[in-house]
């Protein structure tokens, strides 16, 4: 229980640190360009503590649910004092304002990459895509204990098809008999149906090779077998005697390109998750009503913290770190959506004004005035309402029917 609580506290602190660094990213970029930063606070609500250094007030507020960086003149409609006017953010070139607004998300991306690098260099990175990379070859044991599901010890008569055919550690199985096998599950399901000689295309050191593997018939637990059950049955399947690679191991040097590649995969998965987000809300509502909680449904920071606590309690620190990195990538991408009050909404308006003024110039007209944000208040309120409803739903689901691991 103490380990679980420690995990929750650590994950919550990680979230707070991410938010603090997000706002710090805006602040550092603004200060680097000479803009005036009035305040930098972590949290909202009543002020607990603050101090002033130079022209900026730094502090902490009572509700640790975010933070803010107050830059003078973020838009031309913001009130500024005569003293602040020359350094108002809206007076600066478009590219500088863009850098300031995007700096928060970039900070999340950098933090996520650092977490992934530390994970890669110490514990390794998970094979989340299930890519069929071989970690080793052995015999294809003739049978399996129906109750414990343990494989029989290899004997002199047990075949070793993969090893005999030349398959070795690090090889990736690309296809079998011309049919693509993008995941380890594809390889297993395909091999189990085959007998005799078949062609395997593998990727070794960046080059494709074709191997012929003679697949024997062995006995394995039926798909519905449960460890420890007395009524498990054995069925005949094909096997080649290979093991998959659930974790990619790296050195401190090789962890750099490994983390870069994994970061790219994370961006793709985060974007796909955002696109699929609306489709998953009904399942969240079902979970609140007592239905089984789909582990693929969205979670709030409450749910993520609970999973983080479970990971620490189970000693699976790699999951804890991976979850924290994923959260940073998600928040970074989400913040760039072109909707107010997100950073992406402000960026969209910055470029809208720039493109509009460029087109007006081509037509011999003067630059237009600043975009009136108040005209977008209705759209902003709709987005805030929908966002608030989603947060309420996910938090409720995470309280009454949370996603748990190891239980």
N, C-alpha and C positions, 0 to 999 in steps of 0.2 A: 504493500500500500504506500509506504514512504517513497519507494522508487517511482511509483506511478505519479504521486503528487509532485515529486522532483521533476519528472519529465514534463508535466503540465506547466510548472513554473518556468522551467528552462525554455520551453517552446514559446510561452507568453512573452518572456524577456527577449527572445529572438525576434518576435513580431514587433515589439516596441523598438528594438534596435533598428529594424528594417525601416520603420516609419520615421524614426529620428534621422536616419541617414538619407532617406528620400527627401525630406525637407532641407537637410543640410546640403544636398546636391544642388537644389535651387539656390540656396544662400551662397554657396561657394562660387557658383557660376556668376551670379549677379554681382557679387563683390569683385570678382576677377575683371568684370567689364566696367566697374566703377559706378554701378547703380547703387542707390541707397537702400539698405535693408534696415527697416525700422525695428522689427522684432523677429525672434526665432523662439518658438515655444513648442514643447512637447505636451500633448494633451489638450483638452478643452475644459471650459467651465471656470470656476474660481481659481485665481492664481495662488499657488502654494509658496512659490519661491522664485526670485529672479535676481539678476545682477546686470549691470550695464558695462559693456566694454566698448570703448569708442562711441560710435553713433548707434550701436545695436543693443537692444535689450534681449537677454537670453533668460529663459525660465521654464518652469514646470507648472502644469495646471492639474486640477484634481481628477479629471476623467481621462484615463490613459487610453483613449480610443482614437488617436490620430495625432495631429500636430499641424502647425502652419508656419509659413515664412512670409512675413509682411514686407513686400517690396514696394517702395513708393512709386505710384503711377503705373501699375501693371497695365491699365488701359487709359486712354485719353479722357475717360469719363470719371476716373478716380480723382478725388480731391487731394491736392498737394499744396504745401506751403510755398511761398515765393522762394524760400531757401532750397526746397527740394526740387523745384520745377526743372532746373537744368539737368538733373540726374534722374528724372522720372523714366521709368522703364520704357514707356511708349515712344520716347524720343529716340531711342537707339535703333540701329539698323535691324531689319527683319531677321537676319541670320543670327544676330546676338540674342534677340528676344526668343528665337526658336531654341537656341542652345540652352538658355535659362529654363525654359518650360520643359524641355525634354530631359534635362539633367536629373530630375527625380527618378524617372524610369530607368535611365542609364545607370544610376546608382544601384537600383535593384538588380539589373542585369550583371553588373560587376560583382556585387555581393553574392549573387547566385553562382556565378562562375567560380569565385574563390572557394565557396563551400564545396562545389563539385570537384575542384582541384584537390582540396584537402582530403576529400573522400576517396578520390582516385589514387592519390599517393599513399594512403594509409590502408584503407579497407577494400579498395577497388570499386568499380562502378557496376551496377546491376545490368544484366542483359534484358532490359525492359521490353525490347521488341521480340524477344524469344528467338533471335537469329540462331540458326542451327550450326553453331561453331563447336567443333569437337574438342573436349577437354582431355580425352584419353580413350584408348581402345582396350578391350579385354575379351574374354571368351563370351560366347552367347550361351549362358547356362541353360542346360536342357530343361530344367524345371524350376519351380518356385514353391515355397511352403504356402499352402492355401490359407493358413491362419495368420502367420506373422508376415507373409508376403516377402520374406527374405529369399534371395536367390541361393540356389544350391552352390556349394563350392565348386570351382572349376576343376575338372578332372582332365586326364590325358585324352579322353575321347570327346570332350566338348569342343565344338568348332570355334574359331575366332575369325569370322568372315571379313570384318572390316580391316583388322590387322593384317590378315593374309593378303588382302587386295592392295595394301599399301596406304590405307587411310591413316592419318596421324594427327597428333595434337595440333590445334590451330587451323585445321582445314574447315572450310564452310561448305556444307552440302547445298548446292544451288538448285539441282533438279534430279529427279529420278525418272528414267525412261522418258525424258523430254518434258515431264510435268514439273513446273516450278514448285519449290518447297521453301517458301520465305520464312517459315517458323519451325521450331523444333517439333511442335505438335503435328505439323504437316508431314515431317519426316517419319515420326513414329506411326501415325495412322496409315501412311503409304506403305512402309516396310512391313507392317503387321499383315497386310493383305497379300504380300508377294511371297513366292517360293522360287528357288532356282536362280539362274544368273540374270542380273539386271544391270543396266548402265547408270552410274552415278556421276554427275558432273559436279566437281568440287572447285573451290577457289582457294589456291595456295600461293601465298606471297604475291597476290595481285594477278596471277595467271590462272586460267581455267584449264583443268585437266579432266579426262574421262577415265573412270575406273570401273571395272566389271566386278561385281560382288555376288558371290553365290550365297543366297539367303536360305538358311536351314529352317526347319519347323521345330519350334520349342513350345513349352507349355507355360502359360502365364495366367495370373489371376484375371477373372472376368472383369469387364469395366465397372460393374457395380460392387466389386469386392471392397470390404472394409477391414482395416487392420484389427485383428483380434476376434473377428467373427468366426463362428464355427461352421457356417453354411456357405462359405466362399467356394466357388468352383473354379477349376482350371480349364482354360480353352487353348486350342492350338493357334499359334500366330507365327509370323516370321520375325526374326531378330538378327542383328548384325554385330552386336557387342560393342556399342559405343556409349559414351556419356556426354551430356551436353555441358555447356559453359554458362552457369547462372551468374557468375561474377567475372568481370574482366580485371585482371591484375596489371598494375603499372609500376614503373619506377618513378622517381621524382621527375626525371626528364620526359619520359614517355607519357606521363600523366597530363602534360600540357596539350599535345594534340588530341589525346583521348578525351580530355575535358571539353575541348573545342567542338569535337564531333558530337559528344553527348549533349552539349548545350544546344547545338543545332536541332537535334532530335527533340529536346525539351520544348523548344520554340514551336515546332510543328505540332506536338501533342497539346500544348497549351492553346494554340490557335484552334485546333480541331475541337478541343474541349469547350472553348467559347462559342463556336458555331453550333455545337450540339447542346449547349446549356438549356435553351428553352424546352427542348424535347424531354429533358430529365426532371423538370419541375413537377409534373404529375406523379412521378414515382416518389418524390419527396413528400408530397401531400398524402400519398398512400401509406408511407412509412409513419407519418404522424398519426394516422388513423389505426395503426396497429399492424399494418402489412409488413412483410419482410423488407428490411432496408437493403437496397441494392448498393454494393460497395462502390459502384461506378457513379453514384449520384453526387451532386455538389455538397460540399461541407462548408460551414462557417469557420471563423477562427476558433470558436468553441469546439467544434468537431475536430478540427486539425490539431488542437491542443490535446484533446482526449486521445487521438491516435498517437500523438507524440509521447504522451504519458505511457500508453501501452507499449510503444517501441522501447522506451527506456526500461520499463519493468521487465520486458522480455530480453533485454540486453542487445536489442537489434539497433544499435546506434546508427548503422548505415541508413536504415529507414527513416530515423529521426532527421538526419542531415539531408537526405534526399527530399523529404517532405518540406523542410525549411527552404531548400533551394527552389523547389517547385512553386512554393508560395510566393517567393520573390519574383520569379519569372511571370507568374500569373498576374500579380499586382502591377508589375511593370508594363505588361502588354495591355491589361485592362485600362490602365490610366491613359493610354495613348488612343483609346477609342475617341472619335471626333464628336464627343457629346459634352456639353456643359453639365456640371461644373468640373469635369475631369480636365487634366492637363491637355489631353488631345483636343478638347473643345476649344481651349484658348489657342492652341497651335493652328487649328483649322481657321479660326477667325483671323489670326495674324496673316496667314497665306491668302485668305480670301481678300483682305484689304490690299495686299501687295499685288495680286493678280488683277483686281478691279481697277486699281490706280494705274497699272501698266496699260490696260485696255483703254482707259479714259485718256491716257497720254497719247496713244496711237490715234485717237479720234480728235486730238487737239483740245481736250478738256482738262480742267485742273483736277488735282487729286480730290477724291471724295472725303467726306468726314469720317470719323471713327464709327465703327459699328455700334449701334445702340443696343447694348446688352439687355436692356429692359424689355425690348420687343421679343426676346427669346426666353423671357421668364416663364411663359406657359409651358414651352417644351422642356425647359429645365425642371420645372416642378413635376411634370409627368415622369421624367426620367428618375428624379429623386423618389417619387412615390413608388414607382415600380421597383427601383433598387431597394428601398426600405422594406417593401413587401417580401422581396426575395430573401433579404437578410433575416427578416422575422421568421419566415418559413424554415430556412435552413437552421437557424439557431434553435427553433422549437424542435425540429427533427433530431438535432444533435443532442438535445436534452432528454427527450422522451424515448428516442430509438436511435442511439448513436452507432456509428460504424466502429467496430472493435476488432482488434487483432489479437491472436493468441488466446481467444476465449471461446 
